[in-house]
Amino acid sequence: MYAIRVRLETPGGRPLGPPATPVVRDGLEQGLHGRARLSHARIRATAQELDAMVFVAAGTLLDAEDGLRDAWHQMTRTGGVLSGWQLLHCEADARIALGLHELPSHP
């Protein structure tokens, strides 16, 4: 399973209204197929920004990132559930991928 950070914005910062989280999750489940599938997602959306941490089950990190990126592009295309939004970032979280989230904190 791979943790992938995602960020979308409305073009030019124009508010479009926040998308409903269940609609986004359904879009991810439908869009992820083949070598990658949705495990779970944490989504925070406002009228202008959508930030998410998406956990994708896949054979490789490349399959997870490519599959997730394709799912977002399906949702943001004309007529998609997130039409009018732009995908800015869709990459594995480096701290989690490298295990740095488990390092002890400094006093």
Rosetta silent file (secondary structure, phi, psi, omega in degrees, C-alpha in Angstrom):
SEQUENCE: MYAIRVRLETPGGRPLGPPATPVVRDGLEQGLHGRARLSHARIRATAQELDAMVFVAAGTLLDAEDGLRDAWHQMTRTGGVLSGWQLLHCEADARIALGLHELPSHP
SCORE:     score description
SCORE:     0.000 S_00000001
   1 L     0.000  140.486 -176.871    0.000    0.000    0.000 S_00000001
   2 E  -123.416  135.717  176.843    1.252    3.455   -0.919 S_00000001
   3 E   -93.525  121.621 -175.779    0.397    6.826    0.647 S_00000001
   4 E  -124.618  125.870  177.574   -0.006    9.469   -2.026 S_00000001
   5 E   -85.357  139.513 -177.571   -0.530   13.193   -1.402 S_00000001
   6 E  -133.444  142.381  175.042   -2.885   14.980   -3.719 S_00000001
   7 E  -140.768  129.040  174.490   -3.717   18.652   -4.232 S_00000001
   8 E  -125.642  151.371  175.653   -6.284   20.147   -6.544 S_00000001
   9 E  -139.239  161.524  172.472   -7.322   23.775   -6.977 S_00000001
  10 L   -82.093  145.838 -178.786   -9.867   25.691   -8.942 S_00000001
  11 H   -62.911  130.838  178.539   -8.358   27.584  -11.873 S_00000001
  12 H    67.921   13.327  178.870   -7.414   31.115  -10.952 S_00000001
  13 H    72.451   13.264  179.120   -8.624   30.559   -7.409 S_00000001
  14 L   -72.173  129.023  179.316  -12.267   30.942   -8.467 S_00000001
  15 L   -70.750  132.664  177.022  -14.538   29.231   -5.959 S_00000001
  16 L  -112.432   -7.154 -173.417  -16.577   26.407   -7.424 S_00000001
  17 L    95.197  138.976 -176.945  -17.999   25.075   -4.162 S_00000001
  18 L   -70.337  135.754  176.815  -16.488   22.215   -2.200 S_00000001
  19 L   -73.003  148.994  178.125  -17.039   18.766   -3.690 S_00000001
  20 L   -72.979  131.316 -177.998  -18.788   16.212   -1.495 S_00000001
  21 H   -55.747  -44.394  178.974  -16.312   13.748   -0.017 S_00000001
  22 H   -60.514  -33.688  178.596  -18.440   10.661   -0.850 S_00000001
  23 H   -66.946  -40.841  178.605  -18.584   11.774   -4.499 S_00000001
  24 H   -65.467  -45.663  178.560  -14.783   12.092   -4.607 S_00000001
  25 H   -59.689  -44.212  178.227  -14.315    8.665   -2.972 S_00000001
  26 H   -60.976  -41.071  178.147  -16.750    7.071   -5.438 S_00000001
  27 H   -62.816  -38.817  177.785  -14.869    8.689   -8.320 S_00000001
  28 H   -67.254  -43.498  179.822  -11.568    7.296   -7.018 S_00000001
  29 H   -62.006  -40.201  179.569  -13.013    3.810   -6.581 S_00000001
  30 H   -73.451  -35.847 -176.369  -14.400    3.849  -10.119 S_00000001
  31 H   -79.139  -28.177  178.667  -11.280    5.423  -11.632 S_00000001
  32 L   -87.053  118.062  179.168   -8.751    3.140   -9.972 S_00000001
  33 L  -151.578  175.554 -179.657   -8.727   -0.193  -11.716 S_00000001
  34 L    76.345 -118.149 -173.615   -6.306   -2.692  -13.110 S_00000001
  35 L   -85.984   -0.664 -177.437   -3.072   -2.769  -11.120 S_00000001
  36 E  -137.107  144.767  176.408   -4.178   -0.248   -8.465 S_00000001
  37 E  -143.995  154.445 -179.056   -7.164    0.043   -6.144 S_00000001
  38 E   -74.298  128.110  172.130   -8.324    2.440   -3.459 S_00000001
  39 E   -93.482  -59.815  171.985   -7.700    1.326    0.102 S_00000001
  40 E  -162.678  168.935 -176.524   -8.859    4.512    1.850 S_00000001
  41 E  -147.826  143.176  170.411   -8.577    8.282    1.590 S_00000001
  42 E  -109.380  121.400 -173.357   -8.559   11.334    3.844 S_00000001
  43 E  -126.004  132.418  174.225  -10.017   14.285    1.988 S_00000001
  44 E  -126.635  120.784 -176.621  -10.262   17.958    2.986 S_00000001
  45 E  -129.550  139.758  170.548  -12.037   20.229    0.556 S_00000001
  46 L  -119.654 -173.299  179.284  -12.933   23.905    0.483 S_00000001
  47 L   -67.919  -19.855 -175.973  -14.480   25.931   -2.320 S_00000001
  48 L  -121.465  -14.448 -175.006  -11.031   26.493   -3.863 S_00000001
  49 E  -139.069  147.591  172.180   -8.748   23.647   -2.703 S_00000001
  50 E  -132.858  120.835  175.385   -8.855   19.912   -2.241 S_00000001
  51 E  -116.739  138.603 -179.617   -6.107   18.181   -0.277 S_00000001
  52 E  -147.234  151.419  167.585   -6.054   14.441    0.186 S_00000001
  53 E  -116.303  112.798 -175.105   -3.914   11.602    1.433 S_00000001
  54 E  -110.894  129.675  179.227   -4.917    8.601   -0.630 S_00000001
  55 E  -102.863  117.582 -173.107   -3.813    5.088    0.259 S_00000001
  56 E  -117.832  129.379  173.920   -3.568    2.918   -2.843 S_00000001
  57 E   -89.027  123.268 -178.896   -2.972   -0.820   -2.965 S_00000001
  58 E  -158.651  163.804  179.468   -0.779   -1.647   -5.964 S_00000001
  59 L   -69.897  -35.322 -179.645    2.140   -3.826   -6.952 S_00000001
  60 L  -138.014  160.582  176.350    4.528   -0.893   -7.344 S_00000001
  61 H   -60.633  -40.811  179.443    4.663    2.768   -6.416 S_00000001
  62 H   -60.578  -43.203  177.239    4.630    3.697  -10.112 S_00000001
  63 H   -61.665  -40.513 -179.625    1.409    1.699  -10.641 S_00000001
  64 H   -65.272  -48.675 -179.019   -0.165    3.430   -7.622 S_00000001
  65 H   -65.034  -45.883 -178.939    0.795    6.950   -8.737 S_00000001
  66 H   -63.803  -44.494  179.971   -0.134    6.392  -12.396 S_00000001
  67 H   -62.920  -43.257 -179.728   -3.458    4.769  -11.546 S_00000001
  68 H   -67.817  -41.669  178.177   -4.383    7.509   -9.090 S_00000001
  69 H   -60.967  -41.776  177.628   -3.341   10.267  -11.476 S_00000001
  70 H   -62.519  -40.160  179.499   -5.517    8.691  -14.194 S_00000001
  71 H   -63.541  -43.001  178.063   -8.481    8.545  -11.787 S_00000001
  72 H   -64.414  -40.836 -179.855   -8.114   12.243  -10.913 S_00000001
  73 H   -64.380  -34.966  175.845   -7.855   13.163  -14.598 S_00000001
  74 H   -63.700  -40.030 -177.913  -11.096   11.267  -15.306 S_00000001
  75 H   -73.916  -29.503 -175.934  -12.841   13.211  -12.553 S_00000001
  76 H   -94.034   -4.823  178.626  -11.473   16.622  -13.627 S_00000001
  77 L   -68.564  165.481  177.543  -12.162   16.272  -17.358 S_00000001
  78 L   -57.629  126.111 -178.138  -15.084   18.124  -18.905 S_00000001
  79 L    90.134   -8.030  178.453  -18.246   16.476  -17.621 S_00000001
  80 L   -76.909  167.880 -177.170  -16.422   14.755  -14.748 S_00000001
  81 L   -66.402  -19.705  176.771  -17.530   15.086  -11.119 S_00000001
  82 L  -118.348   32.407  178.220  -14.679   17.573  -10.520 S_00000001
  83 L   -56.135  132.601 -178.329  -14.897   19.364  -13.846 S_00000001
  84 L    99.082   -8.943  176.838  -13.243   22.770  -13.495 S_00000001
  85 L   -96.865  154.464  178.344  -10.647   21.601  -10.944 S_00000001
  86 E  -119.127  131.920  175.114   -6.919   21.251  -11.720 S_00000001
  87 E   -80.460  118.419 -178.669   -4.679   18.488  -10.385 S_00000001
  88 E  -101.677  -32.264 -173.002   -1.510   20.168   -9.078 S_00000001
  89 E  -148.558  130.875  177.249    0.167   17.405   -7.097 S_00000001
  90 E  -154.377   82.914 -176.363   -0.185   13.614   -7.036 S_00000001
  91 E  -143.080  156.436  177.351    2.937   11.929   -5.650 S_00000001
  92 E   -59.417  143.659  176.235    3.933    9.523   -2.937 S_00000001
  93 L   -74.811  113.390 -174.547    4.561   11.132    0.420 S_00000001
  94 H   -61.658  -39.321 -178.749    8.362   10.962    0.692 S_00000001
  95 H   -63.039  -42.581  179.281    8.432   10.976    4.517 S_00000001
  96 H   -71.501  -43.622 -178.795    6.111    7.983    4.715 S_00000001
  97 H   -60.032  -35.609 -179.164    7.768    6.173    1.787 S_00000001
  98 L   -90.790   -1.805 -179.535   11.199    6.523    3.419 S_00000001
  99 L    76.152   15.355 -176.883    9.930    5.654    6.900 S_00000001
 100 H   -73.465  -16.931  178.794   10.916    9.049    8.282 S_00000001
 101 H   -68.269  -12.387 -178.510    7.589    9.443   10.062 S_00000001
 102 H   -99.119   -0.101  179.921    8.860    6.879   12.588 S_00000001
 103 L   -69.099  145.146  178.076   12.014    8.739   13.589 S_00000001
 104 L   -67.097  147.298  178.675   12.139    9.860   17.223 S_00000001
 105 L   -79.034  157.332  178.274   11.500   13.523   17.823 S_00000001
 106 L   -87.117  141.512 -179.834   14.213   15.778   19.198 S_00000001
 107 L   -67.842    0.000    0.000   13.793   17.075   22.763 S_00000001
